[in-house]
Structure formats: structure tokens, C-alpha cells
Amino acid sequence: MDAVTYEALDKAEYASIADPEPAADDLIIRMKASGICHTDIDILHGRYGSSRFPLVPGHEYAGEIVAKGVAVDGFAIGDHVVVDPNFHCGTCRPCRKGLTNLCENLGAYGVTRNGGFADYSAVNQKNIVGIGSLSFEVAALAEPVGCVLNGLGAVDIDRIENTLIFGAGPIGLLMALTLRTRGIADITMVDLDESRLALAETFQLNAIAAGSRDLEKYSRSMDLVVDATGVIAVAQGMIDYAANGGNVLFFGVCPPGKTIQVSPQEIFRRQLRLAGAHSLNHNIPEALETIAAIGPGISRLISHRLPLRDIVPFLGHERPSGSLKVMAVNDE
């Protein structure tokens, strides 16, 4: 089969590899849509995961069941499904507390086991969710929406009336659109990219250019401030925009080892909640419900639909101007 593979650190290529064989409780999924996440790039360059190669990346994908193991129950050949990539041990302390996304032995398809940038992948039936009538491309957004939902579970969502989100890329916009389904209408996006801000406005979101003096009016006034950029300078300044009693969510993936300075006195005196959120926590069904609630406009976050062989250049350090969610698609 055809696949994108990471053969070694910093080495991605399009190659032909052996078709996967299903274990007893596996399904063979023919990939129909698989999205690039910044994590895929971090894996390639040794900034995330175990850096054990070779590896087929891709953890945001949907497809069609084409074969199944002898112990599979509840799925049929031809079913349209999406992959919940994470798998956990179930016995470590985080798992026992229900924090399976923080499992001490956490693995994931596309991170520690071959994933979605291939014609076919073998996936345990526990990691498969049916998508109903959703298109494959839209269903492939369920993983990042699951990450958003996990992030919102870390903040005081019931007391949020307004939100400031730094980063109007796909994950920042998914955060905004998900908040909208929770009844929060006053949402402002901040970005350097004018095209992304223009897109945000088409979703009836407020849009402010990064570095603009217009940001000053948001000082200490926002119930929720989110970093969806992974930029250290952004993370450093978020507290300045949080209202007293507000929430600050570190959602973007900052480089390992980088630090910021915060004032404990300010956190204490202003009763701020600082929260982090890693990955998703087996909430793909809720993510699919959220996608349905957002509506068909969510597909506008997909900027590129490419055959698998054209994906490798997008796994480099830089994305083309104007790109949002880039997906490999298989229309055959």
C-alpha cells in the first residue's frame, strides 16, 4: 500500500509498505480523509512522542471498514467510522482517576503506532466510532474537536461570558465554534494573518490583529483567555487579559523546555485559574455531536484536500500562506 512514513528523525517520505494484518480485535480501515496536526510535525522533528521510527503518522482520520478480525463485534464491512487515536493502560494512577489522556503509558495511532497517512490501517475496535451521515472530511475533525472539549473541561465554563483566543488557525477556530455551541457568543480572535481574521469574521466572531492597540481594551476583562498558538510570547502575556476570577487556558503546544514568568501574588489576589489541556480523553462521540451542532460551515476550515502522495511537503517546518486544515483524501 501507499503511505507517508517517517523513516528517521527529520526524514519523511512517500513510500510503498506492506498492508496491515488485523489482530483478532482489529478493524482494517481504508483511509478516506486524514488531517495534518502540528503534532505530526513535532513528531517528525523529535519534539513529541517517543521518536521511534519508522512510523506512519496521522492521528486525525476517518475511513471505511474493509476487513475485521475474528473477535470484532458490532461493526460491519462498509461502515463509515472515525478513529479515536489514544490508547491507555487502564492501571496507572491517571487512568484510575479517569485521566486516560495522561496515562503513564499513553500511546496513539499516528504517534506510537502506525496511523492515518496510509491507504489502510489496523485499529482496535475500542478506538473506532461510527460517523453516521457525516462526510469523511468533516468527521476527521473529530479528534481536534475532542481536544477542544478536553480543554474546556479544564476551565470554569459555566461562568464564562466572553473569550479571547490567540490564534485563528484551525484549532483556535474550532475552540471558538465549540464555545458558541455552549452558548458563549462574545468571542474575539487574535492573529497576525489577515486572511484568518477575515474567515473568523464570516463566523460572526470578533477579529483583532495581533499587536494592535485595539487589544488594550481587553485588558483584565476576559473570562477566558486561550493560547492556540504555542508561541511563548503569547503565553507570557495571557494573564494580562484575564478578568478577576477568570480562566487562562494553555492550549497551544509551546516548545519543550521553554518557560514563562507569572506572579503568584497576582494569581492569588485576582483568583485566576491557570489550566493546561493535553490531547483528548475518549470524547469522540461528544465531538461528533459538537460538529453536528456547529453545522456544515465547519468544512470551511479545510483549506487543502490533497492525494496522499502530495502530503509530505506539508510536514515541513513551514505551511503555505493561507493554509488552514490540510487533509489527505482518498476518493477512490
C-alpha positions as CSV (number, residue, x, y, z in Angstrom):
1,M,0.0,0.0,0.0
2,D,1.0,3.6,-0.3
3,A,1.9,5.6,2.8
4,V,3.7,8.6,4.2
5,T,6.4,7.3,6.5
6,Y,8.8,8.8,9.0
7,E,11.9,6.7,8.3
8,A,14.1,8.6,10.8
9,L,14.3,11.9,12.6
10,D,13.6,14.7,10.1
11,K,13.1,12.2,7.3
12,A,9.6,11.9,5.8
13,E,8.8,10.2,2.5
14,Y,6.1,8.7,0.3
15,A,6.6,5.0,0.1
16,S,5.1,1.6,-0.6
17,I,4.8,-0.6,2.5
18,A,3.1,-3.8,3.4
19,D,-0.6,-3.9,4.0
20,P,-1.5,-4.2,7.7
21,E,-2.9,-7.5,9.0
22,P,-5.7,-7.3,11.6
23,A,-5.3,-8.8,15.1
24,A,-8.4,-10.6,16.4
25,D,-10.0,-7.4,17.7
26,D,-8.8,-5.1,15.0
27,L,-10.5,-3.5,12.1
28,I,-8.8,-2.6,8.8
29,I,-9.8,1.0,7.9
30,R,-9.4,2.3,4.4
31,M,-8.4,5.9,4.9
32,K,-10.7,8.4,3.3
33,A,-9.6,11.7,5.0
34,S,-6.7,12.3,7.3
35,G,-5.7,15.8,8.6
36,I,-2.3,17.2,9.4
37,C,-1.9,18.4,13.0
38,H,1.1,20.4,14.2
39,T,1.8,17.4,16.5
40,D,2.6,15.4,13.3
41,I,5.4,17.9,12.5
42,D,6.6,17.8,16.1
43,I,6.9,14.0,16.0
44,L,9.0,14.2,12.8
45,H,11.4,16.6,14.4
46,G,11.6,14.9,17.8
47,R,9.5,17.4,19.8
48,Y,6.7,15.0,20.7
49,G,6.2,11.3,21.2
50,S,8.7,8.5,21.6
51,S,10.6,9.3,18.3
52,R,10.6,5.6,17.5
53,F,10.8,5.2,13.7
54,P,9.8,4.1,11.2
55,L,6.2,5.3,11.7
56,V,3.2,6.1,9.6
57,P,1.9,9.4,11.1
58,G,-1.6,10.8,11.2
59,H,-4.0,10.7,14.2
60,E,-6.9,12.7,12.7
61,Y,-8.6,10.4,10.3
62,A,-11.8,8.8,9.1
63,G,-12.5,6.0,6.7
64,E,-14.3,2.9,5.7
65,I,-14.1,-0.6,7.3
66,V,-12.8,-3.1,4.7
67,A,-11.9,-6.0,6.9
68,K,-12.1,-7.1,10.5
69,G,-10.6,-9.6,12.9
70,V,-12.4,-12.7,14.2
71,A,-13.2,-11.2,17.6
72,V,-14.7,-7.9,16.3
73,D,-18.3,-7.3,17.3
74,G,-20.7,-4.5,16.4
75,F,-19.1,-3.3,13.2
76,A,-19.7,-4.3,9.6
77,I,-17.7,-4.1,6.4
78,G,-18.5,-0.8,4.7
79,D,-19.3,1.1,7.9
80,H,-18.1,4.7,7.9
81,V,-16.0,5.4,11.0
82,V,-13.5,7.8,12.7
83,V,-10.5,6.8,14.8
84,D,-10.1,7.8,18.4
85,P,-6.3,7.6,18.4
86,N,-5.3,7.3,22.0
87,F,-4.9,4.1,23.9
88,H,-4.0,3.7,27.6
89,C,-3.0,1.1,30.1
90,G,-6.0,1.4,32.4
91,T,-4.0,0.7,35.5
92,C,-1.7,3.7,36.3
93,R,-2.9,6.4,38.7
94,P,-4.1,8.9,36.0
95,C,-6.1,6.1,34.3
96,R,-7.7,5.1,37.5
97,K,-8.7,8.7,38.0
98,G,-10.3,8.8,34.5
99,L,-7.4,10.9,33.1
100,T,-6.6,8.4,30.3
101,N,-5.1,11.2,28.2
102,L,-2.4,11.5,30.9
103,C,-1.7,7.8,31.0
104,E,1.8,7.0,32.1
105,N,2.0,4.5,29.2
106,L,0.0,6.6,26.7
107,G,0.1,5.6,23.1
108,A,-1.7,6.7,19.9
109,Y,-2.2,5.8,16.4
110,G,0.0,8.0,14.3
111,V,2.3,8.7,17.3
112,T,3.5,5.4,18.7
113,R,1.7,3.1,16.3
114,N,1.1,3.4,12.5
115,G,-1.7,5.8,11.8
116,G,-3.8,7.5,9.1
117,F,-1.4,8.7,6.4
118,A,-1.6,5.4,4.6
119,D,-4.1,3.6,2.3
120,Y,-5.0,1.2,5.2
121,S,-4.5,1.0,8.9
122,A,-5.3,-1.7,11.6
123,V,-7.1,-0.2,14.5
124,N,-8.5,-1.8,17.7
125,Q,-12.3,-1.9,17.7
126,K,-12.3,0.1,21.0
127,N,-10.8,3.0,19.1
128,I,-13.5,3.1,16.4
129,V,-16.6,5.3,16.4
130,G,-19.3,5.3,13.7
131,I,-19.9,8.7,12.0
132,G,-23.4,8.3,10.6
133,S,-24.1,10.6,7.7
134,L,-21.1,12.9,8.3
135,S,-18.7,13.3,5.4
136,F,-15.3,11.7,6.0
137,E,-13.6,15.1,5.8
138,V,-15.8,16.6,8.5
139,A,-15.6,13.5,10.6
140,A,-11.8,13.7,10.5
141,L,-12.1,17.0,12.5
142,A,-13.5,15.0,15.5
143,E,-10.1,14.4,17.0
144,P,-9.2,18.1,17.3
145,V,-12.7,18.9,18.5
146,G,-12.2,16.2,21.1
147,C,-9.0,18.1,22.2
148,V,-11.0,21.3,22.4
149,L,-13.7,19.6,24.6
150,N,-11.0,18.3,26.9
151,G,-9.6,21.8,27.2
152,L,-12.9,23.3,28.0
153,G,-13.3,20.7,30.7
154,A,-10.3,22.2,32.5
155,V,-11.9,25.7,32.9
156,D,-14.9,27.1,34.7
157,I,-17.2,27.0,31.6
158,D,-20.4,27.9,33.5
159,R,-19.0,31.4,34.4
160,I,-17.7,32.4,31.0
161,E,-19.4,35.2,29.2
162,N,-16.6,36.4,26.9
163,T,-13.5,34.8,25.5
164,L,-10.2,36.0,23.9
165,I,-8.5,33.4,21.7
166,F,-4.9,34.0,20.5
167,G,-4.5,32.1,17.2
168,A,-7.2,31.9,14.5
169,G,-5.9,28.8,12.9
170,P,-8.0,25.6,12.7
171,I,-7.7,24.7,16.4
172,G,-8.4,28.2,17.6
173,L,-11.4,28.5,15.3
174,L,-12.6,25.1,16.5
175,M,-12.3,26.3,20.0
176,A,-14.4,29.4,19.2
177,L,-17.1,27.4,17.3
178,T,-17.3,24.9,20.1
179,L,-17.7,27.7,22.7
180,R,-20.5,29.0,20.5
181,T,-22.4,25.7,20.8
182,R,-22.1,26.2,24.6
183,G,-24.0,29.5,24.4
184,I,-21.0,31.8,24.6
185,A,-21.4,34.5,21.9
186,D,-18.8,37.1,22.8
187,I,-15.7,35.6,21.3
188,T,-12.7,37.5,19.9
189,M,-9.9,36.0,17.8
190,V,-6.4,37.4,17.6
191,D,-4.0,36.6,14.8
192,L,-1.2,38.0,12.6
193,D,-2.8,36.5,9.4
194,E,-5.4,38.9,7.9
195,S,-7.0,36.1,5.9
196,R,-7.6,34.1,9.0
197,L,-9.1,37.1,10.8
198,A,-11.4,37.6,7.7
199,L,-12.5,34.0,7.9
200,A,-13.2,34.4,11.7
201,E,-15.5,37.3,10.9
202,T,-17.5,35.2,8.5
203,F,-18.4,33.1,11.5
204,Q,-19.6,36.2,13.3
205,L,-16.5,36.2,15.6
206,N,-14.7,39.4,16.6
207,A,-11.3,39.7,15.0
208,I,-8.3,41.7,16.2
209,A,-4.8,42.0,14.6
210,A,-2.0,40.7,16.9
211,G,0.0,43.6,18.2
212,S,-2.8,46.1,17.6
213,R,-3.5,48.8,20.1
214,D,-7.1,47.6,19.9
215,L,-6.1,44.8,22.2
216,E,-5.7,47.3,25.1
217,K,-9.4,47.5,25.6
218,Y,-9.5,43.8,26.5
219,S,-7.0,44.2,29.4
220,R,-8.2,42.4,32.5
221,S,-11.7,41.9,31.1
222,M,-12.0,38.4,29.7
223,D,-13.5,35.4,31.5
224,L,-11.5,33.0,29.4
225,V,-8.2,33.7,27.6
226,V,-6.8,30.9,25.4
227,D,-3.5,30.4,23.7
228,A,-3.9,28.4,20.5
229,T,-0.6,29.4,19.0
230,G,2.1,27.7,21.0
231,V,4.1,30.9,21.0
232,I,6.0,31.6,24.2
233,A,5.5,35.4,24.0
234,V,1.7,34.9,23.7
235,A,1.6,32.5,26.6
236,Q,3.6,35.0,28.7
237,G,1.1,37.8,28.2
238,M,-2.3,36.0,28.6
239,I,-2.8,36.8,32.3
240,D,-2.9,40.5,31.4
241,Y,-6.2,40.0,29.6
242,A,-7.9,37.8,32.2
243,A,-10.7,39.3,34.3
244,N,-10.6,38.9,38.0
245,G,-11.8,35.4,38.7
246,G,-11.0,34.5,35.1
247,N,-9.5,31.5,33.3
248,V,-6.3,31.2,31.4
249,L,-6.0,28.1,29.2
250,F,-2.6,27.0,27.8
251,F,-3.9,25.1,24.8
252,G,-1.2,25.7,22.2
253,V,1.8,23.4,22.1
254,C,4.8,25.5,23.2
255,P,8.3,24.3,22.6
256,P,9.6,21.8,25.2
257,G,11.8,23.4,27.9
258,K,10.6,27.0,27.3
259,T,9.3,28.9,30.3
260,I,7.3,32.0,31.2
261,Q,7.2,34.1,34.3
262,V,4.0,34.7,36.2
263,S,3.3,36.4,39.5
264,P,1.9,34.1,42.2
265,Q,0.6,37.2,44.1
266,E,-1.4,38.2,41.0
267,I,-2.9,34.7,40.6
268,F,-3.7,34.7,44.3
269,R,-5.1,38.2,44.6
270,R,-7.2,38.1,41.4
271,Q,-8.2,34.4,41.9
272,L,-7.2,33.3,38.5
273,R,-7.5,29.8,37.2
274,L,-4.5,28.7,35.1
275,A,-5.2,25.4,33.2
276,G,-3.5,23.2,30.7
277,A,-5.0,20.6,28.4
278,H,-3.4,17.7,26.7
279,S,-4.9,15.8,23.8
280,L,-8.4,14.3,24.1
281,N,-9.9,11.9,26.6
282,H,-12.0,9.4,24.7
283,N,-14.6,12.0,23.9
284,I,-15.0,11.4,20.1
285,P,-18.8,10.8,20.4
286,E,-19.3,14.2,22.1
287,A,-17.0,15.7,19.5
288,L,-19.2,14.3,16.7
289,E,-22.3,15.8,18.4
290,T,-20.5,19.1,18.6
291,I,-19.6,19.0,14.9
292,A,-23.2,18.4,14.1
293,A,-24.2,21.4,16.3
294,I,-21.7,23.7,14.6
295,G,-23.1,22.8,11.2
296,P,-21.8,22.4,7.7
297,G,-19.8,25.6,7.8
298,I,-17.1,23.8,9.8
299,S,-15.9,22.4,6.4
300,R,-14.6,25.9,5.6
301,L,-11.7,25.2,8.0
302,I,-10.3,22.7,5.5
303,S,-8.1,24.7,3.1
304,H,-6.3,21.9,1.2
305,R,-7.6,18.5,0.0
306,L,-4.7,16.5,-1.5
307,P,-3.9,13.0,-2.6
308,L,-1.7,11.2,-0.1
309,R,1.4,11.5,-2.3
310,D,1.3,15.3,-2.0
311,I,1.2,15.4,1.8
312,V,4.9,15.2,2.5
313,P,5.8,18.8,1.7
314,F,3.2,20.0,4.2
315,L,5.0,18.1,7.0
316,G,8.0,20.5,6.9
317,H,8.7,23.5,9.1
318,E,6.5,26.0,7.3
319,R,3.0,25.9,5.9
320,P,2.0,27.7,2.7
321,S,0.4,31.1,3.1
322,G,-3.4,30.9,3.7
323,S,-3.4,27.2,4.8
324,L,-5.7,26.0,7.5
325,K,-6.5,22.3,7.9
326,V,-4.7,20.3,5.3
327,M,-6.1,16.9,4.6
328,A,-5.1,13.8,2.6
329,V,-8.2,12.5,0.9
330,N,-8.8,9.3,-1.0
331,D,-11.8,9.5,-3.3
332,E,-11.4,6.0,-4.8
